[in-house]
C-alpha cells in the first residue's frame, strides 16, 4: 500500500461560514471522482478542523488542486470561510492499525 | 522547514471512554518534552478523531513511541478506549498556508 501521499489540510473557519458545509460535501464528492483518489478522513473540533485526503501520486494531488470547480471553491474559501488554513503534502511511508476484538 | 515528519493518528473511541481525555492531555504534555517534537494538532468529530504530531526525524518518532509512559498509555488505549485506530508515518515534503487579512 505504502508509499502513497496525504494532503493534510488544517483550518479555522470564520464565525460566519454560511454555505461552507454544503461546499465541503460537494468537494468531497468531486474528489472521489478524481484519478488517484484513495480516501478522505475529516474531523472538526470547536477550534480546528482537519481534513486529510489520500492520493496515489503527487501528480494526482496537483490535478485535484487545479481542478476547475475545486479552484473556485478554494477562492470562495479564502474570501468567505477560512480565517486561516495550512496545507501539508506528505508521503506516507508506513502505517499500521488496531481494531478491538470485542466491541462494546 | 520541510522535510519533517508527521504521525497521523485517526481513531474511533468506545462508547465508554472514561479517563481518555485526561490521558490524552497528559500524553500531549509528555510529547512536548520529547526531543524532536515540533507540534501537535487535534480534532475530534462525532465519528472520528484525528491527531497529528510533527517531528524532526523518524528517530524522534521511534523514541516517542517507545517512551515508557507512552507505552503504558498505548496499552491502556487498546484495552479500554479505542474501538479502532490507524497510525500513518509520513514525510512532509512541502507546505503552504493562508491567513485572512481581515478577521471577522
N, CA and C atoms of all chains as a GROMACS GRO file, in nm:
protein
  624
    1UNK      N    1   0.085  -0.121   0.000
    1UNK     CA    2   0.000   0.000   0.000
    1UNK      C    3   0.088   0.125   0.000
    2UNK      N    4   0.178   0.133   0.098
    2UNK     CA    5   0.269   0.247   0.101
    2UNK      C    6   0.380   0.225  -0.002
    3UNK      N    7   0.443   0.330  -0.054
    3UNK     CA    8   0.410   0.468  -0.023
    3UNK      C    9   0.292   0.520  -0.104
    4UNK      N   10   0.220   0.614  -0.040
    4UNK     CA   11   0.120   0.693  -0.112
    4UNK      C   12   0.126   0.833  -0.050
    5UNK      N   13   0.038   0.921  -0.088
    5UNK     CA   14   0.052   1.060  -0.046
    5UNK      C   15  -0.071   1.110   0.031
    6UNK      N   16  -0.045   1.201   0.123
    6UNK     CA   17  -0.151   1.260   0.204
    6UNK      C   18  -0.146   1.411   0.192
    7UNK      N   19  -0.262   1.472   0.178
    7UNK     CA   20  -0.273   1.618   0.188
    7UNK      C   21  -0.341   1.648   0.321
    8UNK      N   22  -0.262   1.706   0.411
    8UNK     CA   23  -0.313   1.741   0.545
    8UNK      C   24  -0.361   1.885   0.540
    9UNK      N   25  -0.491   1.904   0.557
    9UNK     CA   26  -0.550   2.038   0.549
    9UNK      C   27  -0.608   2.073   0.686
   10UNK      N   28  -0.548   2.168   0.754
   10UNK     CA   29  -0.599   2.213   0.884
   10UNK      C   30  -0.651   2.355   0.868
   11UNK      N   31  -0.767   2.382   0.929
   11UNK     CA   32  -0.829   2.512   0.905
   11UNK      C   33  -0.905   2.565   1.026
   12UNK      N   34  -0.913   2.696   1.031
   12UNK     CA   35  -1.001   2.764   1.125
   12UNK      C   36  -1.101   2.844   1.043
   13UNK      N   37  -1.228   2.825   1.074
   13UNK     CA   38  -1.333   2.894   0.999
   13UNK      C   39  -1.363   3.030   1.060
   14UNK      N   40  -1.413   3.119   0.977
   14UNK     CA   41  -1.470   3.242   1.028
   14UNK      C   42  -1.596   3.210   1.110
   15UNK      N   43  -1.636   3.304   1.195
   15UNK     CA   44  -1.755   3.280   1.277
   15UNK      C   45  -1.878   3.262   1.189
   16UNK      N   46  -1.888   3.344   1.086
   16UNK     CA   47  -1.995   3.326   0.988
   16UNK      C   48  -1.939   3.246   0.871
   17UNK      N   49  -1.988   3.126   0.854
   17UNK     CA   50  -1.935   3.042   0.746
   17UNK      C   51  -2.051   2.978   0.671
   18UNK      N   52  -2.146   3.063   0.633
   18UNK     CA   53  -2.265   3.015   0.563
   18UNK      C   54  -2.228   2.952   0.429
   19UNK      N   55  -2.282   2.836   0.404
   19UNK     CA   56  -2.256   2.768   0.278
   19UNK      C   57  -2.133   2.679   0.279
   20UNK      N   58  -2.059   2.683   0.388
   20UNK     CA   59  -1.933   2.607   0.394
   20UNK      C   60  -1.958   2.456   0.390
   21UNK      N   61  -2.050   2.410   0.475
   21UNK     CA   62  -2.073   2.265   0.487
   21UNK      C   63  -2.116   2.206   0.352
   22UNK      N   64  -2.204   2.278   0.282
   22UNK     CA   65  -2.252   2.228   0.152
   22UNK      C   66  -2.135   2.219   0.054
   23UNK      N   67  -2.050   2.322   0.053
   23UNK     CA   68  -1.936   2.321  -0.039
   23UNK      C   69  -1.838   2.209  -0.002
   24UNK      N   70  -1.816   2.189   0.126
   24UNK     CA   71  -1.723   2.083   0.169
   24UNK      C   72  -1.773   1.946   0.123
   25UNK      N   73  -1.903   1.924   0.138
   25UNK     CA   74  -1.961   1.797   0.092
   25UNK      C   75  -1.947   1.781  -0.058
   26UNK      N   76  -1.973   1.890  -0.129
   26UNK     CA   77  -1.964   1.885  -0.276
   26UNK      C   78  -1.821   1.855  -0.321
   27UNK      N   79  -1.724   1.919  -0.255
   27UNK     CA   80  -1.584   1.898  -0.292
   27UNK      C   81  -1.539   1.755  -0.260
   28UNK      N   82  -1.589   1.701  -0.150
   28UNK     CA   83  -1.554   1.564  -0.114
   28UNK      C   84  -1.607   1.466  -0.221
   29UNK      N   85  -1.728   1.493  -0.268
   29UNK     CA   86  -1.784   1.407  -0.373
   29UNK      C   87  -1.702   1.419  -0.502
   30UNK      N   88  -1.663   1.542  -0.535
   30UNK     CA   89  -1.582   1.564  -0.656
   30UNK      C   90  -1.446   1.496  -0.646
   31UNK      N   91  -1.384   1.507  -0.529
   31UNK     CA   92  -1.251   1.448  -0.509
   31UNK      C   93  -1.253   1.298  -0.538
   32UNK      N   94  -1.363   1.235  -0.497
   32UNK     CA   95  -1.375   1.090  -0.515
   32UNK      C   96  -1.375   1.048  -0.661
   33UNK      N   97  -1.409   1.142  -0.748
   33UNK     CA   98  -1.410   1.111  -0.891
   33UNK      C   99  -1.274   1.134  -0.958
   34UNK      N  100  -1.182   1.192  -0.884
   34UNK     CA  101  -1.051   1.225  -0.942
   34UNK      C  102  -0.964   1.100  -0.956
   35UNK      N  103  -0.883   1.093  -1.062
   35UNK     CA  104  -0.788   0.982  -1.074
   35UNK      C  105  -0.688   0.986  -0.957
   36UNK      N  106  -0.658   0.871  -0.903
   36UNK     CA  107  -0.558   0.862  -0.797
   36UNK      C  108  -0.611   0.888  -0.658
   37UNK      N  109  -0.740   0.916  -0.646
   37UNK     CA  110  -0.801   0.937  -0.515
   37UNK      C  111  -0.804   0.806  -0.438
   38UNK      N  112  -0.760   0.807  -0.312
   38UNK     CA  113  -0.759   0.685  -0.231
   38UNK      C  114  -0.855   0.690  -0.113
   39UNK      N  115  -0.882   0.811  -0.062
   39UNK     CA  116  -0.972   0.819   0.054
   39UNK      C  117  -0.965   0.955   0.120
   40UNK      N  118  -1.054   0.976   0.215
   40UNK     CA  119  -1.056   1.104   0.287
   40UNK      C  120  -1.100   1.080   0.431
   41UNK      N  121  -1.043   1.155   0.524
   41UNK     CA  122  -1.082   1.150   0.665
   41UNK      C  123  -1.092   1.293   0.714
   42UNK      N  124  -1.191   1.317   0.799
   42UNK     CA  125  -1.218   1.454   0.837
   42UNK      C  126  -1.272   1.460   0.980
   43UNK      N  127  -1.230   1.560   1.054
   43UNK     CA  128  -1.282   1.583   1.190
   43UNK      C  129  -1.277   1.733   1.217
   44UNK      N  130  -1.384   1.784   1.276
   44UNK     CA  131  -1.384   1.926   1.312
   44UNK      C  132  -1.418   1.941   1.458
   45UNK      N  133  -1.325   1.995   1.535
   45UNK     CA  134  -1.350   2.026   1.674
   45UNK      C  135  -1.398   2.168   1.688
   46UNK      N  136  -1.402   2.219   1.809
   46UNK     CA  137  -1.451   2.354   1.831
   46UNK      C  138  -1.355   2.458   1.773
   47UNK      N  139  -1.227   2.430   1.777
   47UNK     CA  140  -1.129   2.527   1.731
   47UNK      C  141  -1.080   2.497   1.590
   48UNK      N  142  -1.042   2.372   1.567
   48UNK     CA  143  -0.968   2.337   1.447
   48UNK      C  144  -1.040   2.229   1.367
   49UNK      N  145  -1.033   2.239   1.236
   49UNK     CA  146  -1.079   2.131   1.150
   49UNK      C  147  -0.961   2.067   1.081
   50UNK      N  148  -0.964   1.936   1.069
   50UNK     CA  149  -0.857   1.864   0.998
   50UNK      C  150  -0.922   1.776   0.893
   51UNK      N  151  -0.878   1.791   0.770
   51UNK     CA  152  -0.920   1.701   0.663
   51UNK      C  153  -0.794   1.646   0.598
   52UNK      N  154  -0.788   1.514   0.588
   52UNK     CA  155  -0.674   1.451   0.522
   52UNK      C  156  -0.726   1.372   0.403
   53UNK      N  157  -0.676   1.405   0.285
   53UNK     CA  158  -0.711   1.326   0.168
   53UNK      C  159  -0.588   1.247   0.125
   54UNK      N  160  -0.614   1.128   0.072
   54UNK     CA  161  -0.505   1.036   0.037
   54UNK      C  162  -0.505   1.013  -0.114
   55UNK      N  163  -0.386   1.010  -0.170
   55UNK     CA  164  -0.370   1.006  -0.315
   55UNK      C  165  -0.256   0.912  -0.354
   56UNK      N  166  -0.268   0.860  -0.475
   56UNK     CA  167  -0.169   0.761  -0.520
   56UNK      C  168  -0.038   0.824  -0.565
   57UNK      N  169  -0.042   0.952  -0.601
   57UNK     CA  170   0.079   1.017  -0.654
   57UNK      C  171   0.072   1.168  -0.633
   58UNK      N  172   0.186   1.232  -0.647
   58UNK     CA  173   0.192   1.378  -0.638
   58UNK      C  174   0.118   1.442  -0.756
   59UNK      N  175   0.122   1.373  -0.871
   59UNK     CA  176   0.052   1.425  -0.988
   59UNK      C  177  -0.099   1.429  -0.962
   60UNK      N  178  -0.150   1.325  -0.897
   60UNK     CA  179  -0.294   1.322  -0.865
   60UNK      C  180  -0.331   1.439  -0.775
   61UNK      N  181  -0.244   1.473  -0.682
   61UNK     CA  182  -0.268   1.588  -0.594
   61UNK      C  183  -0.270   1.718  -0.673
   62UNK      N  184  -0.174   1.731  -0.763
   62UNK     CA  185  -0.165   1.852  -0.845
   62UNK      C  186  -0.290   1.867  -0.932
   63UNK      N  187  -0.333   1.757  -0.992
   63UNK     CA  188  -0.451   1.761  -1.078
   63UNK      C  189  -0.576   1.802  -0.999
   64UNK      N  190  -0.587   1.750  -0.877
   64UNK     CA  191  -0.702   1.785  -0.793
   64UNK      C  192  -0.696   1.931  -0.752
   65UNK      N  193  -0.577   1.978  -0.718
   65UNK     CA  194  -0.562   2.119  -0.680
   65UNK      C  195  -0.606   2.211  -0.794
   66UNK      N  196  -0.577   2.169  -0.917
   66UNK     CA  197  -0.605   2.254  -1.033
   66UNK      C  198  -0.742   2.228  -1.096
   67UNK      N  199  -0.815   2.132  -1.044
   67UNK     CA  200  -0.948   2.102  -1.099
   67UNK      C  201  -1.034   2.229  -1.088
   68UNK      N  202  -1.110   2.260  -1.193
   68UNK     CA  203  -1.170   2.393  -1.205
   68UNK      C  204  -1.270   2.425  -1.092
   69UNK      N  205  -1.363   2.334  -1.066
   69UNK     CA  206  -1.461   2.359  -0.958
   69UNK      C  207  -1.390   2.372  -0.824
   70UNK      N  208  -1.284   2.294  -0.807
   70UNK     CA  209  -1.208   2.299  -0.682
   70UNK      C  210  -1.134   2.432  -0.669
   71UNK      N  211  -1.084   2.482  -0.782
   71UNK     CA  212  -1.019   2.614  -0.782
   71UNK      C  213  -1.116   2.722  -0.735
   72UNK      N  214  -1.239   2.716  -0.786
   72UNK     CA  215  -1.339   2.814  -0.747
   72UNK      C  216  -1.372   2.801  -0.598
   73UNK      N  217  -1.383   2.676  -0.552
   73UNK     CA  218  -1.412   2.653  -0.410
   73UNK      C  219  -1.299   2.708  -0.322
   74UNK      N  220  -1.176   2.689  -0.366
   74UNK     CA  221  -1.062   2.740  -0.290
   74UNK      C  222  -1.068   2.893  -0.280
   75UNK      N  223  -1.104   2.955  -0.392
   75UNK     CA  224  -1.113   3.101  -0.393
   75UNK      C  225  -1.224   3.150  -0.300
   76UNK      N  226  -1.340   3.085  -0.308
   76UNK     CA  227  -1.450   3.121  -0.217
   76UNK      C  228  -1.409   3.099  -0.072
   77UNK      N  229  -1.336   2.991  -0.049
   77UNK     CA  230  -1.290   2.961   0.087
   77UNK      C  231  -1.205   3.073   0.144
   78UNK      N  232  -1.114   3.124   0.062
   78UNK     CA  233  -1.027   3.234   0.109
   78UNK      C  234  -1.107   3.362   0.129
   79UNK      N  235  -1.206   3.384   0.043
   79UNK     CA  236  -1.284   3.507   0.052
   79UNK      C  237  -1.385   3.505   0.166
   80UNK      N  238  -1.445   3.387   0.192
   80UNK     CA  239  -1.562   3.382   0.280
   80UNK      C  240  -1.544   3.302   0.408
   81UNK      N  241  -1.480   3.185   0.398
   81UNK     CA  242  -1.496   3.087   0.505
   81UNK      C  243  -1.377   3.072   0.597
   82UNK      N  244  -1.258   3.080   0.540
   82UNK     CA  245  -1.142   3.046   0.621
   82UNK      C  246  -1.078   3.168   0.687
   83UNK      N  247  -1.062   3.158   0.818
   83UNK     CA  248  -0.980   3.254   0.889
   83UNK      C  249  -0.833   3.225   0.860
   84UNK      N  250  -0.802   3.098   0.863
   84UNK     CA  251  -0.668   3.055   0.820
   84UNK      C  252  -0.668   2.907   0.787
   85UNK      N  253  -0.574   2.868   0.705
   85UNK     CA  254  -0.556   2.725   0.681
   85UNK      C  255  -0.410   2.696   0.648
   86UNK      N  256  -0.377   2.569   0.663
   86UNK     CA  257  -0.243   2.524   0.630
   86UNK      C  258  -0.255   2.393   0.552
   87UNK      N  259  -0.177   2.383   0.448
   87UNK     CA  260  -0.175   2.262   0.365
   87UNK      C  261  -0.037   2.201   0.372
   88UNK      N  262  -0.034   2.071   0.403
   88UNK     CA  263   0.092   1.998   0.402
   88UNK      C  264   0.079   1.878   0.308
   89UNK      N  265   0.174   1.862   0.219
   89UNK     CA  266   0.177   1.744   0.133
   89UNK      C  267   0.283   1.651   0.186
   90UNK      N  268   0.242   1.527   0.216
   90UNK     CA  269   0.331   1.433   0.283
   90UNK      C  270   0.326   1.296   0.216
   91UNK      N  271   0.439   1.229   0.220
   91UNK     CA  272   0.450   1.093   0.165
   91UNK      C  273   0.434   0.994   0.279
   92UNK      N  274   0.330   0.912   0.272
   92UNK     CA  275   0.306   0.813   0.378
   92UNK      C  276   0.400   0.696   0.357
   93UNK      N  277   0.486   0.674   0.454
   93UNK     CA  278   0.592   0.575   0.438
   93UNK      C  279   0.557   0.441   0.501
   94UNK      N  280   0.482   0.445   0.611
   94UNK     CA  281   0.439   0.319   0.673
   94UNK      C  282   0.314   0.345   0.754
   95UNK      N  283   0.243   0.238   0.784
   95UNK     CA  284   0.116   0.251   0.855
   95UNK      C  285   0.087   0.121   0.927
   96UNK      N  286   0.010   0.132   1.032
   96UNK     CA  287  -0.039   0.012   1.100
   96UNK      C  288  -0.169   0.047   1.169
   97UNK      N  289  -0.245  -0.055   1.202
   97UNK     CA  290  -0.377  -0.028   1.257
   97UNK      C  291  -0.410  -0.126   1.368
   98UNK      N  292  -0.509  -0.087   1.448
   98UNK     CA  293  -0.559  -0.168   1.557
   98UNK      C  294  -0.710  -0.173   1.549
   99UNK      N  295  -0.767  -0.289   1.574
   99UNK     CA  296  -0.911  -0.300   1.583
   99UNK      C  297  -0.944  -0.388   1.702
  100UNK      N  298  -1.031  -0.339   1.791
  100UNK     CA  299  -1.065  -0.416   1.911
  100UNK      C  300  -1.141  -0.541   1.871
  101UNK      N  301  -1.106  -0.651   1.933
  101UNK     CA  302  -1.176  -0.776   1.903
  101UNK      C  303  -1.318  -0.771   1.960
  102UNK      N  304  -1.329  -0.712   2.079
  102UNK     CA  305  -1.459  -0.710   2.148
  102UNK      C  306  -1.513  -0.569   2.154
  103UNK      N  307  -1.596  -0.534   2.058
  103UNK     CA  308  -1.657  -0.400   2.058
  103UNK      C  309  -1.760  -0.393   2.169
  104UNK      N  310  -1.763  -0.280   2.235
  104UNK     CA  311  -1.863  -0.259   2.340
  104UNK      C  312  -1.997  -0.229   2.274
  105UNK      N  313   1.206   2.457   0.648
  105UNK     CA  314   1.130   2.380   0.748
  105UNK      C  315   1.112   2.236   0.701
  106UNK      N  316   1.060   2.218   0.582
  106UNK     CA  317   1.047   2.081   0.528
  106UNK      C  318   1.183   2.033   0.481
  107UNK      N  319   1.211   1.902   0.478
  107UNK     CA  320   1.118   1.798   0.522
  107UNK      C  321   1.122   1.779   0.673
  108UNK      N  322   1.005   1.739   0.725
  108UNK     CA  323   0.995   1.690   0.862
  108UNK      C  324   0.890   1.578   0.860
  109UNK      N  325   0.855   1.526   0.974
  109UNK     CA  326   0.772   1.406   0.975
  109UNK      C  327   0.642   1.428   1.052
  110UNK      N  328   0.539   1.358   1.007
  110UNK     CA  329   0.408   1.366   1.072
  110UNK      C  330   0.361   1.226   1.109
  111UNK      N  331   0.306   1.213   1.227
  111UNK     CA  332   0.236   1.091   1.266
  111UNK      C  333   0.087   1.121   1.265
  112UNK      N  334   0.018   1.061   1.171
  112UNK     CA  335  -0.126   1.082   1.156
  112UNK      C  336  -0.197   0.970   1.232
  113UNK      N  337  -0.267   1.008   1.337
  113UNK     CA  338  -0.335   0.910   1.422
  113UNK      C  339  -0.485   0.934   1.412
  114UNK      N  340  -0.557   0.840   1.352
  114UNK     CA  341  -0.703   0.851   1.342
  114UNK      C  342  -0.764   0.742   1.428
  115UNK      N  343  -0.869   0.776   1.501
  115UNK     CA  344  -0.922   0.678   1.596
  115UNK      C  345  -1.074   0.689   1.613
  116UNK      N  346  -1.133   0.578   1.648
  116UNK     CA  347  -1.272   0.574   1.693
  116UNK      C  348  -1.271   0.521   1.836
  117UNK      N  349  -1.338   0.594   1.923
  117UNK     CA  350  -1.341   0.556   2.064
  117UNK      C  351  -1.457   0.460   2.093
  118UNK      N  352  -1.441   0.381   2.198
  118UNK     CA  353  -1.554   0.306   2.251
  118UNK      C  354  -1.657   0.402   2.308
  119UNK      N  355  -1.779   0.355   2.323
  119UNK     CA  356  -1.884   0.442   2.377
  119UNK      C  357  -1.850   0.485   2.519
  120UNK      N  358  -1.798   0.393   2.598
  120UNK     CA  359  -1.749   0.428   2.732
  120UNK      C  360  -1.598   0.449   2.721
  121UNK      N  361  -1.555   0.572   2.742
  121UNK     CA  362  -1.412   0.601   2.730
  121UNK      C  363  -1.368   0.685   2.849
  122UNK      N  364  -1.405   0.639   2.969
  122UNK     CA  365  -1.373   0.710   3.091
  122UNK      C  366  -1.221   0.720   3.109
  123UNK      N  367  -1.176   0.838   3.140
  123UNK     CA  368  -1.033   0.857   3.164
  123UNK      C  369  -0.954   0.889   3.038
  124UNK      N  370  -1.020   0.882   2.924
  124UNK     CA  371  -0.947   0.903   2.798
  124UNK      C  372  -0.896   1.046   2.784
  125UNK      N  373  -0.983   1.143   2.810
  125UNK     CA  374  -0.947   1.284   2.788
  125UNK      C  375  -0.827   1.323   2.876
  126UNK      N  376  -0.828   1.276   3.001
  126UNK     CA  377  -0.718   1.307   3.092
  126UNK      C  378  -0.586   1.247   3.039
  127UNK      N  379  -0.595   1.122   2.992
  127UNK     CA  380  -0.474   1.058   2.942
  127UNK      C  381  -0.424   1.127   2.815
  128UNK      N  382  -0.516   1.167   2.729
  128UNK     CA  383  -0.477   1.235   2.605
  128UNK      C  384  -0.404   1.365   2.636
  129UNK      N  385  -0.457   1.439   2.734
  129UNK     CA  386  -0.392   1.564   2.774
  129UNK      C  387  -0.253   1.538   2.831
  130UNK      N  388  -0.243   1.435   2.913
  130UNK     CA  389  -0.114   1.400   2.975
  130UNK      C  390  -0.012   1.360   2.869
  131UNK      N  391  -0.055   1.282   2.773
  131UNK     CA  392   0.037   1.238   2.668
  131UNK      C  393   0.080   1.355   2.580
  132UNK      N  394  -0.012   1.448   2.557
  132UNK     CA  395   0.025   1.565   2.478
  132UNK      C  396   0.132   1.647   2.550
  133UNK      N  397   0.117   1.660   2.681
  133UNK     CA  398   0.218   1.732   2.760
  133UNK      C  399   0.353   1.660   2.756
  134UNK      N  400   0.349   1.527   2.768
  134UNK     CA  401   0.472   1.448   2.764
  134UNK      C  402   0.541   1.457   2.627
  135UNK      N  403   0.462   1.451   2.524
  135UNK     CA  404   0.518   1.457   2.389
  135UNK      C  405   0.599   1.584   2.368
  136UNK      N  406   0.547   1.693   2.427
  136UNK     CA  407   0.614   1.823   2.410
  136UNK      C  408   0.753   1.826   2.471
  137UNK      N  409   0.778   1.733   2.564
  137UNK     CA  410   0.910   1.728   2.628
  137UNK      C  411   1.008   1.638   2.553
  138UNK      N  412   0.958   1.568   2.450
  138UNK     CA  413   1.044   1.474   2.377
  138UNK      C  414   1.137   1.549   2.281
  139UNK      N  415   1.260   1.500   2.264
  139UNK     CA  416   1.349   1.557   2.162
  139UNK      C  417   1.288   1.542   2.023
  140UNK      N  418   1.296   1.646   1.945
  140UNK     CA  419   1.249   1.640   1.807
  140UNK      C  420   1.102   1.670   1.789
  141UNK      N  421   1.034   1.700   1.901
  141UNK     CA  422   0.891   1.737   1.892
  141UNK      C  423   0.876   1.873   1.825
  142UNK      N  424   0.786   1.883   1.727
  142UNK     CA  425   0.766   2.010   1.658
  142UNK      C  426   0.629   2.072   1.683
  143UNK      N  427   0.528   1.987   1.710
  143UNK     CA  428   0.394   2.042   1.730
  143UNK      C  429   0.289   1.934   1.724
  144UNK      N  430   0.166   1.972   1.756
  144UNK     CA  431   0.056   1.876   1.753
  144UNK      C  432  -0.072   1.948   1.716
  145UNK      N  433  -0.157   1.880   1.641
  145UNK     CA  434  -0.288   1.935   1.605
  145UNK      C  435  -0.389   1.824   1.621
  146UNK      N  436  -0.507   1.859   1.671
  146UNK     CA  437  -0.602   1.757   1.707
  146UNK      C  438  -0.744   1.807   1.683
  147UNK      N  439  -0.831   1.717   1.636
  147UNK     CA  440  -0.973   1.749   1.620
  147UNK      C  441  -1.053   1.621   1.638
  148UNK      N  442  -1.162   1.631   1.711
  148UNK     CA  443  -1.247   1.512   1.726
  148UNK      C  444  -1.390   1.548   1.687
  149UNK      N  445  -1.438   1.481   1.585
  149UNK     CA  446  -1.577   1.497   1.543
  149UNK      C  447  -1.663   1.392   1.610
  150UNK      N  448  -1.786   1.377   1.566
  150UNK     CA  449  -1.876   1.281   1.630
  150UNK      C  450  -1.832   1.138   1.601
  151UNK      N  451  -1.775   1.115   1.485
  151UNK     CA  452  -1.738   0.978   1.449
  151UNK      C  453  -1.589   0.952   1.469
  152UNK      N  454  -1.508   1.044   1.420
  152UNK     CA  455  -1.364   1.018   1.407
  152UNK      C  456  -1.283   1.123   1.481
  153UNK      N  457  -1.174   1.081   1.541
  153UNK     CA  458  -1.077   1.173   1.596
  153UNK      C  459  -0.949   1.169   1.514
  154UNK      N  460  -0.889   1.285   1.493
  154UNK     CA  461  -0.762   1.290   1.421
  154UNK      C  462  -0.663   1.369   1.506
  155UNK      N  463  -0.550   1.309   1.533
  155UNK     CA  464  -0.440   1.380   1.598
  155UNK      C  465  -0.317   1.365   1.511
  156UNK      N  466  -0.255   1.479   1.480
  156UNK     CA  467  -0.132   1.475   1.402
  156UNK      C  468  -0.021   1.537   1.485
  157UNK      N  469   0.084   1.460   1.509
  157UNK     CA  470   0.201   1.516   1.576
  157UNK      C  471   0.313   1.528   1.473
  158UNK      N  472   0.396   1.631   1.493
  158UNK     CA  473   0.501   1.662   1.398
  158UNK      C  474   0.637   1.648   1.465
  159UNK      N  475   0.732   1.591   1.391
  159UNK     CA  476   0.861   1.553   1.447
  159UNK      C  477   0.973   1.584   1.349
  160UNK      N  478   1.092   1.607   1.406
  160UNK     CA  479   1.205   1.645   1.321
  160UNK      C  480   1.267   1.527   1.248
  161UNK      N  481   1.246   1.404   1.298
  161UNK     CA  482   1.310   1.288   1.237
  161UNK      C  483   1.231   1.161   1.268
  162UNK      N  484   1.260   1.058   1.196
  162UNK     CA  485   1.198   0.928   1.222
  162UNK      C  486   1.245   0.873   1.356
  163UNK      N  487   1.369   0.904   1.392
  163UNK     CA  488   1.421   0.857   1.521
  163UNK      C  489   1.341   0.919   1.636
  164UNK      N  490   1.309   1.046   1.624
  164UNK     CA  491   1.229   1.112   1.727
  164UNK      C  492   1.094   1.043   1.743
  165UNK      N  493   1.035   1.002   1.632
  165UNK     CA  494   0.906   0.931   1.637
  165UNK      C  495   0.922   0.796   1.707
  166UNK      N  496   1.028   0.726   1.672
  166UNK     CA  497   1.053   0.596   1.734
  166UNK      C  498   1.074   0.611   1.884
  167UNK      N  499   1.151   0.710   1.924
  167UNK     CA  500   1.176   0.733   2.067
  167UNK      C  501   1.047   0.764   2.142
  168UNK      N  502   0.962   0.844   2.081
  168UNK     CA  503   0.833   0.875   2.145
  168UNK      C  504   0.744   0.752   2.153
  169UNK      N  505   0.742   0.674   2.048
  169UNK     CA  506   0.661   0.551   2.050
  169UNK      C  507   0.705   0.459   2.164
  170UNK      N  508   0.835   0.455   2.190
  170UNK     CA  509   0.890   0.365   2.291
  170UNK      C  510   0.901   0.425   2.431
  171UNK      N  511   0.869   0.554   2.444
  171UNK     CA  512   0.875   0.617   2.576
  171UNK      C  513   0.785   0.539   2.673
  172UNK      N  514   0.832   0.516   2.794
  172UNK     CA  515   0.768   0.419   2.883
  172UNK      C  516   0.623   0.456   2.919
  173UNK      N  517   0.602   0.580   2.964
  173UNK     CA  518   0.465   0.620   2.999
  173UNK      C  519   0.373   0.614   2.877
  174UNK      N  520   0.429   0.647   2.762
  174UNK     CA  521   0.351   0.641   2.639
  174UNK      C  522   0.317   0.496   2.602
  175UNK      N  523   0.410   0.406   2.624
  175UNK     CA  524   0.384   0.263   2.602
  175UNK      C  525   0.265   0.216   2.686
  176UNK      N  526   0.266   0.257   2.813
  176UNK     CA  527   0.156   0.219   2.902
  176UNK      C  528   0.024   0.279   2.855
  177UNK      N  529   0.029   0.403   2.811
  177UNK     CA  530  -0.092   0.468   2.761
  177UNK      C  531  -0.145   0.398   2.636
  178UNK      N  532  -0.054   0.358   2.549
  178UNK     CA  533  -0.095   0.285   2.429
  178UNK      C  534  -0.165   0.154   2.465
  179UNK      N  535  -0.108   0.086   2.566
  179UNK     CA  536  -0.166  -0.042   2.608
  179UNK      C  537  -0.307  -0.020   2.667
  180UNK      N  538  -0.318   0.080   2.752
  180UNK     CA  539  -0.450   0.114   2.809
  180UNK      C  540  -0.548   0.151   2.698
  181UNK      N  541  -0.499   0.224   2.602
  181UNK     CA  542  -0.583   0.265   2.490
  181UNK      C  543  -0.643   0.145   2.417
  182UNK      N  544  -0.558   0.047   2.392
  182UNK     CA  545  -0.608  -0.073   2.323
  182UNK      C  546  -0.704  -0.152   2.411
  183UNK      N  547  -0.680  -0.153   2.540
  183UNK     CA  548  -0.765  -0.231   2.631
  183UNK      C  549  -0.898  -0.163   2.660
  184UNK      N  550  -0.895  -0.029   2.669
  184UNK     CA  551  -1.012   0.042   2.723
  184UNK      C  552  -1.082   0.136   2.626
  185UNK      N  553  -1.003   0.213   2.550
  185UNK     CA  554  -1.062   0.331   2.487
  185UNK      C  555  -1.089   0.322   2.337
  186UNK      N  556  -1.000   0.254   2.267
  186UNK     CA  557  -1.011   0.259   2.122
  186UNK      C  558  -1.089   0.142   2.066
  187UNK      N  559  -1.189   0.175   1.989
  187UNK     CA  560  -1.255   0.073   1.908
  187UNK      C  561  -1.163   0.035   1.792
  188UNK      N  562  -1.105   0.137   1.733
  188UNK     CA  563  -1.002   0.113   1.632
  188UNK      C  564  -0.917   0.236   1.613
  189UNK      N  565  -0.798   0.216   1.563
  189UNK     CA  566  -0.715   0.330   1.526
  189UNK      C  567  -0.622   0.292   1.413
  190UNK      N  568  -0.571   0.395   1.349
  190UNK     CA  569  -0.475   0.377   1.242
  190UNK      C  570  -0.364   0.481   1.259
  191UNK      N  571  -0.243   0.434   1.241
  191UNK     CA  572  -0.126   0.521   1.251
  191UNK      C  573  -0.056   0.524   1.116
  192UNK      N  574  -0.029   0.645   1.070
  192UNK     CA  575   0.048   0.660   0.945
  192UNK      C  576   0.167   0.751   0.973
  193UNK      N  577   0.283   0.708   0.934
  193UNK     CA  578   0.402   0.792   0.945
  193UNK      C  579   0.434   0.846   0.807
  194UNK      N  580   0.442   0.978   0.799
  194UNK     CA  581   0.455   1.043   0.669
  194UNK      C  582   0.563   1.151   0.673
  195UNK      N  583   0.628   1.168   0.560
  195UNK     CA  584   0.731   1.271   0.545
  195UNK      C  585   0.669   1.394   0.480
  196UNK      N  586   0.667   1.505   0.551
  196UNK     CA  587   0.608   1.627   0.497
  196UNK      C  588   0.706   1.691   0.399
  197UNK      N  589   0.666   1.699   0.274
  197UNK     CA  590   0.758   1.742   0.170
  197UNK      C  591   0.743   1.890   0.136
  198UNK      N  592   0.620   1.941   0.148
  198UNK     CA  593   0.601   2.084   0.124
  198UNK      C  594   0.477   2.129   0.197
  199UNK      N  595   0.468   2.261   0.215
  199UNK     CA  596   0.355   2.315   0.290
  199UNK      C  597   0.335   2.460   0.250
  200UNK      N  598   0.212   2.504   0.265
  200UNK     CA  599   0.184   2.646   0.246
  200UNK      C  600   0.062   2.680   0.331
  201UNK      N  601   0.046   2.808   0.355
  201UNK     CA  602  -0.062   2.847   0.445
  201UNK      C  603  -0.130   2.974   0.396
  202UNK      N  604  -0.249   2.996   0.449
  202UNK     CA  605  -0.328   3.115   0.418
  202UNK      C  606  -0.377   3.175   0.549
  203UNK      N  607  -0.375   3.306   0.556
  203UNK     CA  608  -0.432   3.375   0.671
  203UNK      C  609  -0.509   3.496   0.621
  204UNK      N  610  -0.636   3.505   0.662
  204UNK     CA  611  -0.720   3.616   0.615
  204UNK      C  612  -0.666   3.747   0.669
  205UNK      N  613  -0.662   3.848   0.585
  205UNK     CA  614  -0.615   3.980   0.629
  205UNK      C  615  -0.712   4.042   0.727
  206UNK      N  616  -0.840   4.025   0.696
  206UNK     CA  617  -0.943   4.089   0.779
  206UNK      C  618  -1.019   3.984   0.857
  207UNK      N  619  -0.979   3.965   0.979
  207UNK     CA  620  -1.051   3.871   1.064
  207UNK      C  621  -1.186   3.930   1.105
  208UNK      N  622  -1.286   3.844   1.105
  208UNK     CA  623  -1.419   3.888   1.148
  208UNK      C  624  -1.422   3.898   1.299
   0.00000   0.00000   0.00000
